[in-house]
């Protein structure tokens, strides 16, 4: 991996799930990190912090115009899949991206990375490949696809070194408890019942530290508009995940399969082909699902949430 020592790195959405795992690694690599989020203060004492609402164009331009960075990881996003949050999701993911790109337009950076989602592939045949046409369905997937288009337009028009990662389902420490894996873990640890779908749907689950390493090695890239899938290439059913967590936590909880329907239009199978990332980055996920789940369970146990 190329050195980040002394490199100026901007991480938007630094107080979120990926940011809380990425920023410490950047600091370990001796990068000069600027964290940006809505939070008033930074959880990282060794990083400069900017409290900025990226949906506010004036605030974004005032905070960032004239600042120079070597690398930008644009993690800030609204991940809600609830239809009632559609306006807020598009504001954060589309307008926020537009404002950030404008603020940085006349600066010289080495790489701008937008983490997007493999949800944009929707009902395509698995494993998803980058050449497949996108068919985003949820507001979240639609907004991330529009953010991708903005970044690619910026790259083409202004010759900006830009990379888009279409990420599978990430999990690990610091993830919001409402999401699948932390929800099952915490329910099992607290001995409360776990209502679920039938669990037949499959997903490609990538451990957060593998994702962080993929983000870090993006500095190897030289292209100005690459899209890469980031995942494991392995399908696992929701049922198998829940049953494994239940077993290794020795929980007395009931796994209530069939209590929830799938979200309308949600694909049954979801898995990415990572060959392009392996070839261009020299990267592949190395954490097995069982190892990642064990590490994640241990982290939640230490937090005593």
C-alpha positions as CSV (number, residue, x, y, z in Angstrom):
1,X,0.0,0.0,0.0
2,X,1.4,3.5,-0.9
3,X,2.3,5.5,2.2
4,X,-0.2,8.0,3.7
5,X,2.5,9.5,5.9
6,X,2.1,13.3,5.8
7,X,-0.7,13.1,3.2
8,X,-3.6,15.5,3.8
9,X,-6.8,13.4,3.9
10,X,-10.4,14.6,4.1
11,X,-13.0,12.1,5.4
12,X,-16.6,13.3,5.1
13,X,-19.1,11.5,7.3
14,X,-16.2,10.7,9.6
15,X,-18.5,10.1,12.6
16,X,-20.4,7.3,10.8
17,X,-19.8,3.5,10.7
18,X,-17.1,3.5,8.0
19,X,-15.5,6.7,9.2
20,X,-15.0,5.4,12.7
21,X,-13.1,2.5,11.3
22,X,-11.2,4.4,8.5
23,X,-10.0,7.4,10.4
24,X,-8.0,5.5,13.1
25,X,-6.3,3.5,10.3
26,X,-5.3,6.7,8.5
27,X,-4.0,8.2,11.7
28,X,-2.0,5.0,12.3
29,X,-0.5,5.6,8.8
30,X,0.5,9.1,10.0
31,X,-1.9,10.8,7.6
32,X,-2.9,14.4,8.4
33,X,-6.7,13.9,8.7
34,X,-9.5,16.4,8.5
35,X,-12.8,14.8,9.6
36,X,-16.0,16.4,8.4
37,X,-19.5,15.7,9.7
38,X,-22.6,17.3,11.2
39,X,-21.2,16.6,14.7
40,X,-20.0,19.6,16.7
41,X,-16.8,17.9,17.7
42,X,-14.6,15.1,16.5
43,X,-14.3,11.6,18.1
44,X,-10.7,11.7,16.9
45,X,-8.4,13.9,19.1
46,X,-5.5,13.8,16.5
47,X,-7.6,15.0,13.6
48,X,-8.8,18.4,12.6
49,X,-12.6,18.6,12.5
50,X,-15.0,20.6,10.4
51,X,-18.6,20.7,11.5
52,X,-20.4,21.2,8.1
53,X,-23.8,20.4,6.6
54,X,-22.9,19.4,3.1
55,X,-26.5,19.9,1.9
56,X,-25.9,23.6,2.6
57,X,-24.0,24.9,-0.4
58,X,-22.9,28.2,1.1
59,X,-21.6,26.5,4.3
60,X,-19.8,23.9,2.3
61,X,-18.1,26.4,0.0
62,X,-17.1,28.6,3.0
63,X,-15.6,25.7,4.9
64,X,-13.7,24.0,2.1
65,X,-12.9,26.6,-0.7
66,X,-9.1,27.1,-0.7
67,X,-8.3,24.0,1.3
68,X,-6.0,21.5,-0.3
69,X,-6.2,17.7,0.2
70,X,-4.3,14.8,-1.3
71,X,-7.1,12.3,-0.8
72,X,-10.8,12.6,-0.2
73,X,-13.0,9.8,1.1
74,X,-16.6,11.0,0.7
75,X,-18.4,8.7,3.2
76,X,-21.1,11.2,4.2
77,X,-24.5,9.7,3.4
78,X,-28.1,9.1,4.5
79,X,-28.6,5.4,4.4
80,X,-32.3,5.2,5.2
81,X,-34.4,2.9,3.0
82,X,-37.7,4.3,4.4
83,X,-39.8,6.0,1.7
84,X,-40.7,8.8,4.1
85,X,-37.1,9.8,4.2
86,X,-36.7,10.1,0.4
87,X,-36.2,13.9,0.4
88,X,-33.6,13.8,3.1
89,X,-31.8,10.9,1.4
90,X,-31.6,12.7,-1.9
91,X,-30.5,15.9,-0.2
92,X,-27.6,14.3,1.7
93,X,-26.5,11.9,-1.0
94,X,-27.0,13.9,-4.2
95,X,-26.9,17.6,-3.2
96,X,-24.3,17.0,-0.6
97,X,-22.1,15.3,-3.2
98,X,-22.7,18.1,-5.7
99,X,-21.7,20.8,-3.2
100,X,-18.6,18.9,-2.1
101,X,-17.4,18.5,-5.7
102,X,-18.0,22.1,-6.4
103,X,-16.0,23.2,-3.3
104,X,-13.1,21.1,-4.3
105,X,-13.2,21.7,-8.1
106,X,-10.2,24.0,-8.4
107,X,-8.0,22.1,-6.0
108,X,-5.5,19.4,-7.0
109,X,-6.1,16.1,-5.3
110,X,-4.6,12.7,-6.0
111,X,-7.8,10.7,-5.5
112,X,-11.5,11.2,-4.7
113,X,-13.3,8.1,-3.6
114,X,-17.1,7.7,-3.4
115,X,-18.3,4.6,-1.6
116,X,-21.6,3.7,-3.4
117,X,-23.6,0.6,-3.1
118,X,-24.1,-2.7,-4.9
119,X,-27.8,-2.1,-4.4
120,X,-27.7,-0.2,-7.7
121,X,-27.6,-3.6,-9.6
122,X,-30.9,-4.7,-8.0
123,X,-32.3,-7.7,-10.0
124,X,-29.3,-8.2,-12.3
125,X,-27.8,-11.7,-12.5
126,X,-25.3,-12.5,-9.8
127,X,-22.5,-12.1,-9.2
128,X,-22.9,-8.5,-10.2
129,X,-20.2,-7.1,-12.5
130,X,-19.4,-3.5,-13.2
131,X,-20.5,-3.7,-16.8
132,X,-24.1,-4.5,-15.9
133,X,-26.7,-1.8,-16.3
134,X,-27.8,-0.3,-13.0
135,X,-31.4,-0.6,-12.0
136,X,-31.6,1.1,-8.6
137,X,-34.9,0.8,-6.8
138,X,-34.8,2.2,-3.3
139,X,-34.4,5.9,-2.7
140,X,-31.0,5.2,-1.2
141,X,-29.8,3.2,-4.2
142,X,-31.2,5.8,-6.6
143,X,-29.5,8.6,-4.8
144,X,-26.2,6.9,-4.7
145,X,-26.4,6.2,-8.4
146,X,-27.1,9.9,-9.0
147,X,-24.1,10.7,-6.8
148,X,-22.0,8.3,-9.0
149,X,-23.1,10.2,-12.1
150,X,-22.1,13.5,-10.6
151,X,-18.6,12.2,-9.7
152,X,-18.1,10.7,-13.1
153,X,-19.2,13.9,-14.8
154,X,-16.8,15.8,-12.6
155,X,-14.0,13.4,-13.5
156,X,-14.7,13.7,-17.2
157,X,-15.1,17.5,-17.3
158,X,-12.4,18.6,-15.0
159,X,-10.0,15.6,-15.4
160,X,-10.3,14.7,-11.7
161,X,-8.9,11.3,-10.4
162,X,-12.1,9.7,-9.2
163,X,-13.0,6.2,-8.0
164,X,-16.4,4.7,-7.2
165,X,-16.7,1.7,-5.0
166,X,-19.9,-0.3,-5.3
167,X,-19.8,-2.0,-1.9
168,X,-21.6,-5.1,-0.8
169,X,-23.1,-5.4,2.7
170,X,-20.6,-4.2,5.2
171,X,-20.7,-5.1,8.9
172,X,-18.5,-4.8,12.0
173,X,-17.7,-2.5,15.0
174,X,-19.5,0.8,15.3
175,X,-22.5,-0.2,13.0
176,X,-25.9,1.2,13.9
177,X,-27.8,-1.4,16.1
178,X,-30.9,-1.2,13.8
179,X,-29.1,-2.9,10.9
180,X,-29.3,-6.7,10.4
181,X,-26.1,-8.1,12.0
182,X,-25.9,-5.8,15.0
183,X,-29.6,-6.2,15.6
184,X,-29.4,-10.0,15.7
185,X,-26.2,-9.8,17.8
186,X,-27.7,-7.5,20.4
187,X,-31.0,-9.3,20.5
188,X,-29.2,-12.6,21.1
189,X,-26.9,-11.1,23.8
190,X,-29.9,-9.6,25.5
191,X,-32.0,-12.8,25.2
192,X,-34.8,-11.0,23.3
193,X,-36.7,-12.5,20.4
194,X,-35.5,-11.7,16.9
195,X,-38.2,-11.1,14.2
196,X,-36.8,-11.7,10.7
197,X,-37.8,-12.4,7.2
198,X,-37.9,-16.0,6.1
199,X,-34.1,-15.6,5.7
200,X,-33.9,-17.1,2.3
201,X,-32.4,-14.0,0.7
202,X,-28.6,-14.1,0.2
203,X,-26.2,-11.2,0.6
204,X,-22.5,-10.7,0.2
205,X,-21.2,-9.6,3.7
206,X,-17.8,-7.8,3.9
207,X,-16.1,-7.2,7.2
208,X,-15.4,-3.5,7.9
209,X,-11.6,-3.9,8.2
210,X,-11.4,-5.5,4.7
211,X,-13.4,-2.6,3.4
212,X,-11.1,-0.1,5.1
213,X,-8.1,-1.8,3.4
214,X,-9.9,-1.5,0.1
215,X,-10.3,2.2,0.6
216,X,-6.7,2.7,1.6
217,X,-5.3,0.9,-1.5
218,X,-7.5,3.2,-3.8
219,X,-4.4,5.4,-3.8
220,X,-2.8,2.9,-6.2
221,X,-5.3,3.8,-8.9
222,X,-4.5,6.1,-11.8
223,X,-7.8,6.3,-13.7
224,X,-10.3,9.2,-13.7
225,X,-13.6,7.4,-13.5
226,X,-13.2,3.8,-12.4
227,X,-16.1,1.8,-10.9
228,X,-15.1,-1.2,-8.8
229,X,-17.1,-3.7,-6.9
230,X,-16.0,-4.3,-3.3
231,X,-17.1,-7.4,-1.5
232,X,-16.2,-11.0,-0.9
233,X,-17.9,-12.7,-3.9
234,X,-19.5,-15.2,-1.5
235,X,-23.3,-15.4,-0.9
236,X,-24.6,-16.2,2.5
237,X,-28.3,-16.4,3.5
238,X,-29.8,-14.2,6.2
239,X,-31.0,-17.4,7.9
240,X,-27.5,-18.8,8.1
241,X,-26.1,-15.6,9.5
242,X,-28.8,-15.4,12.2
243,X,-28.5,-19.0,13.2
244,X,-24.7,-18.8,13.5
245,X,-24.9,-15.7,15.7
246,X,-27.6,-17.4,17.8
247,X,-25.4,-20.5,18.2
248,X,-22.1,-18.9,19.1
249,X,-23.7,-16.5,21.6
250,X,-25.5,-19.5,23.2
251,X,-28.6,-17.4,23.2
252,X,-32.0,-18.4,24.4
253,X,-33.7,-15.9,22.0
254,X,-36.2,-17.1,19.5
255,X,-35.3,-16.5,15.9
256,X,-38.7,-15.7,14.4
257,X,-38.3,-16.3,10.7
258,X,-41.1,-15.2,8.5
259,X,-42.3,-12.3,10.8
260,X,-41.3,-9.7,8.3
261,X,-41.8,-9.6,4.5
262,X,-39.0,-8.6,2.2
263,X,-39.0,-4.9,1.2
264,X,-41.0,-4.5,-2.0
265,X,-38.7,-5.1,-5.0
266,X,-35.8,-6.4,-2.8
267,X,-33.7,-8.9,-4.7
268,X,-33.4,-12.4,-3.4
269,X,-29.8,-12.9,-4.4
270,X,-27.1,-10.2,-3.9
271,X,-23.4,-10.9,-4.5
272,X,-20.6,-9.0,-6.3
273,X,-17.8,-10.1,-8.6
274,X,-14.6,-8.5,-7.3
275,X,-12.2,-9.6,-10.1
276,X,-11.7,-6.0,-11.3
277,X,-10.8,-4.8,-7.8
278,X,-8.4,-7.7,-7.4
279,X,-6.7,-6.9,-10.7
280,X,-6.4,-3.1,-10.3
281,X,-5.9,-2.9,-6.5
282,X,-4.1,-6.1,-5.7
283,X,-6.8,-6.4,-3.0
284,X,-9.2,-9.1,-1.9
285,X,-11.2,-9.6,1.3
286,X,-9.3,-11.8,3.7
287,X,-11.7,-12.1,6.7
288,X,-14.0,-15.1,6.6
289,X,-17.6,-14.5,7.6
290,X,-17.4,-16.5,10.8
291,X,-14.2,-14.7,11.8
292,X,-15.8,-11.3,11.1
293,X,-18.9,-12.2,13.0
294,X,-16.9,-13.4,16.0
295,X,-14.9,-10.2,16.1
296,X,-18.1,-8.1,15.8
297,X,-19.8,-10.0,18.6
298,X,-16.8,-9.6,20.8
299,X,-16.8,-5.8,20.1
300,X,-20.5,-5.5,21.1
301,X,-19.9,-7.5,24.2
302,X,-17.2,-5.1,25.2
303,X,-19.4,-2.1,24.6
304,X,-22.1,-3.5,26.9
305,X,-24.8,-1.8,24.8
